[in-house]
Amino acid sequence: MFRTFKIQIKKGHRMYDYFQNISILTNNLFNTINYYYRQIISGFENDFNNENQIEVLNNINEYLT
């Protein structure tokens, strides 16, 4: 079982900029992963006929091999 809690840090806090930056980077990573996932799934359904799907596959092959 997991527990979570929320801490609000206001703009005047010395750690605000750090956490703001981490939140933005985390959101960007989440969106990129979802984009890659959607391109791969739709590519398997449609035989990778889209330029974006082919680019994603090439990126994955390049960085994982």
Secondary structure, DSSP 8 states (H G I E B T S, - for coil): ----------TTSTTHHHHHHHHHHHHHHHHHHHHHHHHHHHHHHHTS-SHHHHHHHHHHHHHH-
